[in-house]
């Protein structure tokens, strides 16, 4: 009786991705067991397509796509985060793509995952990520006239000089 396949593991996924893309994928880590890595903005679609098409990988469900603003990371202030799920083997992974706030261009994944359409519009609306090739990259929750991206960390959280607030009411 031969050894039976124990299913997909983080080690196998990392090995297959490294075989395919080599040193182009970096910053490997496993916070709380979630395999996480970084790809360049120019590579995001190649990696997503490989994870989708490969019969061993089968990452065909986009759980989430969002953005994060890191104002202190020079030339990589914006990060697009993809959470993918292989429903067959019930395993997830996270891919991060960093871009400069001055040129926040990332290829759209909306042709591969239809759910990416609205998720990318939301990331554009709140963070200003420009998803190249998106069929309708317009604001989805904020008004069209808005000329800034409200989730970027570019504004003070509150006015420290305000006198109309009683700190005791806020537990301070």
Contact map, one row per residue, 1 for C-alpha under 8 A:
1110000000000000000000000000000000000000000000000000000000000000000000000000000000000000000000000000000000000000000000000000000000000000000000000000000000000000000000000000
1111000000000000000000000000000000000000000000000000000000000000000000000000000000000000000000000000000000000000000000000000000000000000000000000000000000000000000000000000
1111100000000000000000000000000000000000000000000000000000000000000000000000000000000000000000000000000000000000000000000000000000000000000000000000000000000000000000000000
0111110000000000000000000000000000000000000000000000000000000000000000000000000000000000000000000000000000000000000000000000000000000000000000000000000000000000000000000000
0011111000000000000000000000000000000000000000000000000000000000000000000000000000000000000000000000000000000000000000000000000000000000000000000000000000000000000000000000
0001111100000000000000000000000000000000000000000000000000000000000000000000000000000000000000000000000000000000000000000000000000000000000000000000000000000000000000000000
0000111110000000000000000000000000000000000000000000000000000000000000000000000000000000100000000000000000000000000000000000000000000000000000000000000000000000000000000000
0000011111011000000000000000000000000000000000000000000110000000000000000000000000000000101000000000000000000000000000000000000000000000000000000000000000000000000000000000
0000001111111000000000000000000000000000000000000000000000000000000000000000000000000000001000000000000000000000000000000000000000000000000000000000000000000000000000000000
0000000111111100000000000000000000100000000000000000000000000000000000000000000000000000000000000000000000000000000000000000000000000000000000000000000000000000000000000000
0000000011111110000000000000000000000000000000000000000000000000000000000000000000000000000000000000000000000000000000000000000000000000000000000000000000000000000000000000
0000000111111111000000000000000000000000000000000000000000000000000000000000000000000000000000000000000000000000000000000000000000000000000000000000000000000000000000000000
0000000111111111100000000000000000000000000000000000000010000000000000000000000000000000000000000000000000000000000000000000000000000000000000000000000000000000000000000000
0000000001111111110000000000000000000000000000000000000000000000000000000000000000000000000000000000000000000000000000000000000000000000000000000000000000000000000000000000
0000000000111111111000000000000000000000000000000000000000000000000000000000000000000000000000000000000000000000000000000000000000000000000000000000000000000000000000000000
0000000000011111111100000000000000000000000000000000000000000000000000000000000000000000000000000000000000000000000000000000000000000000000000000000000000000000000000000000
0000000000001111111111001000000000000000000000000000000000000000000000000000000000000000000000000000000000000000000000000000000000000000000000000000000000000000000000000000
0000000000000111111111101000000000000000000000000000000000000000000000000000000000000000000000000000000000000000000000000000000000000000000000000000000000000000000000000000
0000000000000011111111000000000000000000000000000000000000000000000000000000000000000000000000000000000000000000000000000000000000000000000000000000000000000000000000000000
0000000000000001111111000000000000000000000000000000000000000000000000000000000000000000000000000000000000000000000000000000000000000000000000000000000000000000000000000000
0000000000000000111111111000000000000000000000000000000000000000000000000000000000000000000000000000000000000000000000000000000000000000000000000000000000000000000000000000
0000000000000000111111111000000000000000000000000000000000000000000000000000000000000000000000000000000000000000000000000000000000000000000000000000000000000000000000000000
0000000000000000010011111100000000000000000000000000000000000000000000000000000000000000000000000000000000000000000000000000000000000000000000000000000000000000000000000000
0000000000000000000011111100000000000011000000000000000000000000000000000000000000000000000000000000000000000000000000000000000000000000000000000000000000000000000000000000
0000000000000000110011111111000000001111000000000000000000000000000000000000000000000000000000000000000000000000000000000000000000000000000000000000000000000000000000000000
0000000000000000000000111111000000001110000000000000000000000000000000000000000000000000000000000000000000000000000000000000000000000000000000000000000000000000000000000000
0000000000000000000000001111100000011100000000000000000000000000000000000000000000000000000000000000000000000000000000000000000000000000000000000000000000000000000000000000
0000000000000000000000001111110000111100000000000000000000000000000000000000000000000000000000000000000000000000000000000000000000000000000000000000000000000000000000000000
0000000000000000000000000011111001111000000000000000000000000000000000000000000000000000000000000000000000000000000000000000000000000000000000000000000000000000000000000000
0000000000000000000000000001111111110000000000000000000000000000000000000000000000000000000000000000000000000000000000000000000000000000000000000000000000000000000000000000
0000000000000000000000000000111111110000000000000000000000000000000000000000000000000000000000000000000000000000000000000000000000000000000000000000000000000000000000000000
0000000000000000000000000000011111000000000000000000000000000000000000000000000000000000000000000000000000000000000000000000000000000000000000000000000000000000000000000000
0000000000000000000000000000011111100000000000000000000000000000000000000000000000000000000000000000000000000000000000000000000000000000000000000000000000000000000000000000
0000000000000000000000000000111111110000000000000000000000000000000000000000000000000000000111000000000000000000000000000000000000000000000000000000000000000000000000000000
0000000001000000000000000001111011111000000000000000000000000000000000000000000000000000000111000000000000000000000000000000000000000000000000000000000000000000000000000000
0000000000000000000000000011111001111100000000000000000000000000000000000000000000000000000011110000000000000000000000000000000000000000000000000000000000000000000000000000
0000000000000000000000001111100000111110000000000000000000000000000000000000000000000000000001110000000000000000000000000000000000000000000000000000000000000000000000000000
0000000000000000000000001111000000011111000000000000000000000000000000000000000000000000000000111000000000000000000000000000000000000000000000000000000000000000000000000000
0000000000000000000000011100000000001111101100100000000000000000000000000000000000000000000000111100000000000000000000000000000000000000000000000000000000000000000000000000
0000000000000000000000011000000000000111111100000000000000000000000000000000000000000000000000001100000000000000000000000000000000000000000000000000000000000000000000000000
0000000000000000000000000000000000000011111100000000000000000000000000000000000000000000000000001110000011100000000000000000000000000000000000000000000000000000000000000000
0000000000000000000000000000000000000001111110000000000000000000000000000000000000000000000000000000000001100000000000000000000000000000000000000000000000000000000000000000
0000000000000000000000000000000000000011111111100000000000000000000000000000000000000000000000000000000000000000000000000000000000000000000000000000000000000000000000000000
0000000000000000000000000000000000000011111111110000000000000000000000000000000000000000000000001000000001100000000000000000000000000000000000000000000000000000000000000000
0000000000000000000000000000000000000000011111111000000000000000000000000000000000000000000000000000000000111000000000000000000000000000000000000000000000000000000000000000
0000000000000000000000000000000000000000001111111100000000000000000000000000000000000000000000000000000000000000000000000000000000000000000000000000000000000000000000000000
0000000000000000000000000000000000000010001111111110000000000000000000000000000000000000000000000000000000000000000000000000000000000000000000000000000000000000000000000000
0000000000000000000000000000000000000000000111111111000000000000000000000000000000000000000000000000000000001000000000000000000000000000000000000000000000000000000000000000
0000000000000000000000000000000000000000000011111111100000000000000000000000000000000000000000000000000000000001000000000000000000000000000000000000000000000000000000000000
0000000000000000000000000000000000000000000001111111110000000000000000000000000000000000000000000000000000000000000000000000000000000000000000000000000000000000000000000000
0000000000000000000000000000000000000000000000111111110011110000000000000000000000000000000000000000000000000000000000000000000000000000000000000000000000000000000000000000
0000000000000000000000000000000000000000000000011111110011110000000000000000000000000000000000000000000000000000000000000000000000000000000000000000000000000000000000000000
0000000000000000000000000000000000000000000000001111111011100000000000000000000000000000000000000000000000000000000000000000000000000000000000000000000000000000000000000000
0000000000000000000000000000000000000000000000000111111111000000000000000000000000000000000000000000000000000000000000000000000000000000000000000000000000000000000000000000
0000000000000000000000000000000000000000000000000000111111000000000000000000000000000000000000000000000000000000000000000000000000000000000000000000000000000000000000000000
0000000100000000000000000000000000000000000000000000011111000000000000000000000000000000000000000000000000000000000000000000000000000000000000000000000000000000000000000000
0000000100001000000000000000000000000000000000000011111111100000000000000000000000000100000000000000000000000000000000000000000000000000000000000000000000000000000000000000
0000000000000000000000000000000000000000000000000011111111110000000000000000000000000111000000000000000000000000000000000000000000000000000000000000000000000000000000000000
0000000000000000000000000000000000000000000000000011100011111100000000000000000000011110000000000000000000000000000000000000000000000000000000000000000000000000000000000000
0000000000000000000000000000000000000000000000000011000001111100000000000000000000011110000000000000000000000000100000000000000000000000000000000000000000000000000000000000
0000000000000000000000000000000000000000000000000000000000111110000000000000000000011110000000000000000000000000100000000000000000000000000000000000000000000000000000000000
0000000000000000000000000000000000000000000000000000000000111111100000000000000001111000000000000000000000000000101100000000000000000000000000000000000000000000000000000000
0000000000000000000000000000000000000000000000000000000000001111100000000000000001111000000000000000000000000000000000000000000000000000000000000000000000000000000000000000
0000000000000000000000000000000000000000000000000000000000000111110000000000000011110000000000000000000000000000000000100000000000000000000000000000000000000000000000000000
0000000000000000000000000000000000000000000000000000000000000111111000000000000111100000000000000000000000000000000100110010000000000000000000000000000000000000000000000000
0000000000000000000000000000000000000000000000000000000000000001111100000000000111000000000000000000000000000000000000110110000000000000000000000000000000000000000000000000
0000000000000000000000000000000000000000000000000000000000000000111110000000011110000000000000000000000000000000000000000010001010000000000000000000000000000000000000000000
0000000000000000000000000000000000000000000000000000000000000000011111000000011110000000000000000000000000000000000000000000001000000000000000000000000100000000000000000000
0000000000000000000000000000000000000000000000000000000000000000001111100000111000000000000000000000000000000000000000000000001000000000000000000000001110000000000000000000
0000000000000000000000000000000000000000000000000000000000000000000111111001111000000000000000000000000000000000000000000000000000000000000000000000000010000000000000000000
0000000000000000000000000000000000000000000000000000000000000000000011111100110000000000000000000000000000000000000000000000000000000000000000000000000011000000000000000000
0000000000000000000000000000000000000000000000000000000000000000000001111100100000000000000000000000000000000000000000000000000000000000000000000000000000000000000000000000
0000000000000000000000000000000000000000000000000000000000000000000001111111100000000000000000000000000000000000000000000000000000000000000000000000000000000000000000000000
0000000000000000000000000000000000000000000000000000000000000000000000111111100000000000000000000001000000000000000000000000000000000000000000000000000000000000000000000000
0000000000000000000000000000000000000000000000000000000000000000000000001111100000000000000000000011110000000000000000000000000000000000000000000000000000000000000000000000
0000000000000000000000000000000000000000000000000000000000000000000001001111111000000000000000000111100000000000000000000000000000000000000000000000000000000000000000000000
0000000000000000000000000000000000000000000000000000000000000000000011111111111000000000000000000111100000000000000000000000000000000000000000000000000000000000000000000000
0000000000000000000000000000000000000000000000000000000000000000001111100001111100000000000000000111100100000000000000000000001010000000000000000000000000000000000000000000
0000000000000000000000000000000000000000000000000000000000000000001111000001111110000000000000011110000000000000000000000000000000000000000000000000000000000000000000000000
0000000000000000000000000000000000000000000000000000000000000000111100000000011111000000000000011100000000000000000000000000000000000000000000000000000000000000000000000000
0000000000000000000000000000000000000000000000000000000000000001111100000000001111100000000001111000000000000000000000000000000000000000000000000000000000000000000000000000
0000000000000000000000000000000000000000000000000000000000000111110000000000000111110000000001110000000000000000000000000000000000000000000000000000000000000000000000000000
0000000000000000000000000000000000000000000000000000000000000111100000000000000011111000000111100000000000000000000000000000000000000000000000000000000000000000000000000000
0000000000000000000000000000000000000000000000000000000000111111000000000000000001111100000111000000000000000000000000000000000000000000000000000000000000000000000000000000
0000000000000000000000000000000000000000000000000000000000111110000000000000000000111110011110000000000000000000000000000000000000000000000000000000000000000000000000000000
0000000000000000000000000000000000000000000000000000000011111000000000000000000000011111111100000000000000000000000000000000000000000000000000000000000000000000000000000000
0000000000000000000000000000000000000000000000000000000001111000000000000000000000001111111000000000000000000000000000000000000000000000000000000000000000000000000000000000
0000000000000000000000000000000000000000000000000000000001000000000000000000000000000111110000000000000000000000000000000000000000000000000000000000000000000000000000000000
0000001100000000000000000000000000000000000000000000000000000000000000000000000000000111111000000000000000000000000000000000000000000000000000000000000000000000000000000000
0000000000000000000000000000000000000000000000000000000000000000000000000000000000001111111100000000000000000000000000000000000000000000000000000000000000000000000000000000
0000000110000000000000000000000000000000000000000000000000000000000000000000000000001110111110000000000000000000000000000000000000000000000000000000000000000000000000000000
0000000000000000000000000000000001100000000000000000000000000000000000000000000000111100011111000000000000000000000000000000000000000000000000000000000000000000000000000000
0000000000000000000000000000000001110000000000000000000000000000000000000000000000111000001111100000000000000000000000000000000000000000000000000000000000000000000000000000
0000000000000000000000000000000001111000000000000000000000000000000000000000000011110000000111110000000000000000000000000000000000000000000000000000000000000000000000000000
0000000000000000000000000000000000011110000000000000000000000000000000000000000011100000000011111000000000000000000000000000000000000000000000000000000000000000000000000000
0000000000000000000000000000000000011110000000000000000000000000000000000000001111000000000001111100000000000000000000000000000000000000000000000000000000000000000000000000
0000000000000000000000000000000000000111100100000000000000000000000000000000001110000000000000111110000000000000000000000000000000000000000000000000000000000000000000000000
0000000000000000000000000000000000000011100000000000000000000000000000000001111100000000000000011111000000000000000000000000000000000000000000000000000000000000000000000000
0000000000000000000000000000000000000000100000000000000000000000000000000011111000000000000000001111101111000000000000000000000000000000000000000000000000000000000000000000
0000000000000000000000000000000000000000000000000000000000000000000000000111110000000000000000000111111100000000000000000000000000000000000000000000000000000000000000000000
0000000000000000000000000000000000000000000000000000000000000000000000000011110000000000000000000011111100000000000000000000000000000000000000000000000000000000000000000000
0000000000000000000000000000000000000000000000000000000000000000000000000010000000000000000000000001111100000000000000000000000000000000000000000000000000000000000000000000
0000000000000000000000000000000000000000000000000000000000000000000000000000000000000000000000000011111110000000000000000000000000000000000000000000000000000000000000000000
0000000000000000000000000000000000000000000000000000000000000000000000000000010000000000000000000011111111000000000000000000000111000000000000000000000000000000000000000000
0000000000000000000000000000000000000000100000000000000000000000000000000000000000000000000000000010001111100000000000000000000011110000000000000000000000000000000000000000
0000000000000000000000000000000000000000110100000000000000000000000000000000000000000000000000000010000111110000000000000000000011110000000000000000000000000000000000000000
0000000000000000000000000000000000000000110110000000000000000000000000000000000000000000000000000000000011111000000000000000000000111100000000000000000000000000000000000000
0000000000000000000000000000000000000000000010000000000000000000000000000000000000000000000000000000000001111110000100010000000000111100000000000000000000000000000000000000
0000000000000000000000000000000000000000000010010000000000000000000000000000000000000000000000000000000000111111110110000000000000000000000000000000000000000000000000000000
0000000000000000000000000000000000000000000000000000000000000000000000000000000000000000000000000000000000011111111110000000000000000100000000000000000000000000000000000000
0000000000000000000000000000000000000000000000000000000000000000000000000000000000000000000000000000000000011111110000000000000000000000000000000000000000000000000000000000
0000000000000000000000000000000000000000000000001000000000000000000000000000000000000000000000000000000000001111110000000000000000000000000000000000000000000000000000000000
0000000000000000000000000000000000000000000000000000000000011100000000000000000000000000000000000000000000001111111110000000000000000000000000000000000000000000000000000000
0000000000000000000000000000000000000000000000000000000000000000000000000000000000000000000000000000000000001111111110000000000000000000000000000000000000000000000000000000
0000000000000000000000000000000000000000000000000000000000000100000000000000000000000000000000000000000000000100111111100000000000000000000000000000000000000000000000000000
0000000000000000000000000000000000000000000000000000000000000100100000000000000000000000000000000000000000011100111111110000000000000000000000000000000000000000000000000000
0000000000000000000000000000000000000000000000000000000000000000000000000000000000000000000000000000000000001100111111111000000000000100000000000000000000000000000000000000
0000000000000000000000000000000000000000000000000000000000000000000000000000000000000000000000000000000000000000001111111100000000000000000100000000000000000000000000000000
0000000000000000000000000000000000000000000000000000000000000001110000000000000000000000000000000000000000000000001111111110000000000000000000000000000000000000000000000000
0000000000000000000000000000000000000000000000000000000000000000110000000000000000000000000000000000000000010000000111111111000010100000100000000000000000000000000000000000
0000000000000000000000000000000000000000000000000000000000000000000000000000000000000000000000000000000000000000000011111111100000000001111100000000000000000000000000000000
0000000000000000000000000000000000000000000000000000000000000000010000000000000000000000000000000000000000000000000001111111110000000000001110000000000000000000000000000000
0000000000000000000000000000000000000000000000000000000000000000111000000000000000000000000000000000000000000000000000111111111110000000000000000000000000000000000000000000
0000000000000000000000000000000000000000000000000000000000000000000000000000000000000000000000000000000000000000000000011111111111100000111000000000000000000000000000000000
0000000000000000000000000000000000000000000000000000000000000000000000000000000000000000000000000000000000000000000000001111111110000000011111000000100000000000000000000000
0000000000000000000000000000000000000000000000000000000000000000000000000000000000000000000000000000000000000000000000000111111100000000000000000000111100000000000000000000
0000000000000000000000000000000000000000000000000000000000000000001110000000010000000000000000000000000000000000000000000011111110000000000000000000111100000000000000000000
0000000000000000000000000000000000000000000000000000000000000000000000000000000000000000000000000000000100000000000000000011111111000000000000000000100000000000000000000000
0000000000000000000000000000000000000000000000000000000000000000001000000000010000000000000000000000000111000000000000010011101111100000000000000000000000000000000000000000
0000000000000000000000000000000000000000000000000000000000000000000000000000000000000000000000000000000111000000000000000001000111110000100000000000000000000000000000000000
0000000000000000000000000000000000000000000000000000000000000000000000000000000000000000000000000000000011110000000000010001000011111100100000000000000000000000000000000000
0000000000000000000000000000000000000000000000000000000000000000000000000000000000000000000000000000000011110000000000000000000001111100000000000000000000000000000000000000
0000000000000000000000000000000000000000000000000000000000000000000000000000000000000000000000000000000000110000000000000000000000111110000000000000000000000000000000000000
0000000000000000000000000000000000000000000000000000000000000000000000000000000000000000000000000000000000110100000010000000000000111111100000000000000000000000000000000000
0000000000000000000000000000000000000000000000000000000000000000000000000000000000000000000000000000000000000000000000000000000000001111100000000000000000000000000000000000
0000000000000000000000000000000000000000000000000000000000000000000000000000000000000000000000000000000000000000000000001000000000000111110000000000000000000000000000000000
0000000000000000000000000000000000000000000000000000000000000000000000000000000000000000000000000000000000000000000000011001000001100111111000000000000000000000000000000000
0000000000000000000000000000000000000000000000000000000000000000000000000000000000000000000000000000000000000000000000001001100000000001111100010000000000000000000000000000
0000000000000000000000000000000000000000000000000000000000000000000000000000000000000000000000000000000000000000000000001101100000000000111111110000000000000000000000000000
0000000000000000000000000000000000000000000000000000000000000000000000000000000000000000000000000000000000000000000001001100100000000000011111000000000000000000000000000000
0000000000000000000000000000000000000000000000000000000000000000000000000000000000000000000000000000000000000000000000000100100000000000001111100000000000000000000000000000
0000000000000000000000000000000000000000000000000000000000000000000000000000000000000000000000000000000000000000000000000000100000000000001111110100000000000000000000000000
0000000000000000000000000000000000000000000000000000000000000000000000000000000000000000000000000000000000000000000000000000000000000000001011111100000000000000000000000000
0000000000000000000000000000000000000000000000000000000000000000000000000000000000000000000000000000000000000000000000000000000000000000011001111100000000000000000000000000
0000000000000000000000000000000000000000000000000000000000000000000000000000000000000000000000000000000000000000000000000000000000000000000000111110000000000000000000000000
0000000000000000000000000000000000000000000000000000000000000000000000000000000000000000000000000000000000000000000000000000000000000000000001111111100000000000000000000000
0000000000000000000000000000000000000000000000000000000000000000000000000000000000000000000000000000000000000000000000000000000000000000000000001111100000000000000000000000
0000000000000000000000000000000000000000000000000000000000000000000000000000000000000000000000000000000000000000000000000000000000000000000000000111110000000000000000000000
0000000000000000000000000000000000000000000000000000000000000000000000000000000000000000000000000000000000000000000000000000111100000000000000000111111100000000000000000000
0000000000000000000000000000000000000000000000000000000000000000000000000000000000000000000000000000000000000000000000000000011000000000000000000001111110000000000000000000
0000000000000000000000000000000000000000000000000000000000000000000010000000000000000000000000000000000000000000000000000000011000000000000000000000111110000000000000000000
0000000000000000000000000000000000000000000000000000000000000000000110000000000000000000000000000000000000000000000000000000011000000000000000000000111111100000000000000000
0000000000000000000000000000000000000000000000000000000000000000000011100000000000000000000000000000000000000000000000000000000000000000000000000000011111100000000000000000
0000000000000000000000000000000000000000000000000000000000000000000000100000000000000000000000000000000000000000000000000000000000000000000000000000000111110000000000000000
0000000000000000000000000000000000000000000000000000000000000000000000000000000000000000000000000000000000000000000000000000000000000000000000000000000111111000000000000000
0000000000000000000000000000000000000000000000000000000000000000000000000000000000000000000000000000000000000000000000000000000000000000000000000000000001111110000000000000
0000000000000000000000000000000000000000000000000000000000000000000000000000000000000000000000000000000000000000000000000000000000000000000000000000000000111110000000000000
0000000000000000000000000000000000000000000000000000000000000000000000000000000000000000000000000000000000000000000000000000000000000000000000000000000000011111000000000000
0000000000000000000000000000000000000000000000000000000000000000000000000000000000000000000000000000000000000000000000000000000000000000000000000000000000011111110000000000
0000000000000000000000000000000000000000000000000000000000000000000000000000000000000000000000000000000000000000000000000000000000000000000000000000000000000111110000000000
0000000000000000000000000000000000000000000000000000000000000000000000000000000000000000000000000000000000000000000000000000000000000000000000000000000000000011111000000000
0000000000000000000000000000000000000000000000000000000000000000000000000000000000000000000000000000000000000000000000000000000000000000000000000000000000000011111110000000
0000000000000000000000000000000000000000000000000000000000000000000000000000000000000000000000000000000000000000000000000000000000000000000000000000000000000000111111000000
0000000000000000000000000000000000000000000000000000000000000000000000000000000000000000000000000000000000000000000000000000000000000000000000000000000000000000011111000000
0000000000000000000000000000000000000000000000000000000000000000000000000000000000000000000000000000000000000000000000000000000000000000000000000000000000000000011111101000
0000000000000000000000000000000000000000000000000000000000000000000000000000000000000000000000000000000000000000000000000000000000000000000000000000000000000000001111111100
0000000000000000000000000000000000000000000000000000000000000000000000000000000000000000000000000000000000000000000000000000000000000000000000000000000000000000000011111111
0000000000000000000000000000000000000000000000000000000000000000000000000000000000000000000000000000000000000000000000000000000000000000000000000000000000000000000001111111
0000000000000000000000000000000000000000000000000000000000000000000000000000000000000000000000000000000000000000000000000000000000000000000000000000000000000000000011111111
0000000000000000000000000000000000000000000000000000000000000000000000000000000000000000000000000000000000000000000000000000000000000000000000000000000000000000000001111111
0000000000000000000000000000000000000000000000000000000000000000000000000000000000000000000000000000000000000000000000000000000000000000000000000000000000000000000000111111
0000000000000000000000000000000000000000000000000000000000000000000000000000000000000000000000000000000000000000000000000000000000000000000000000000000000000000000000111111
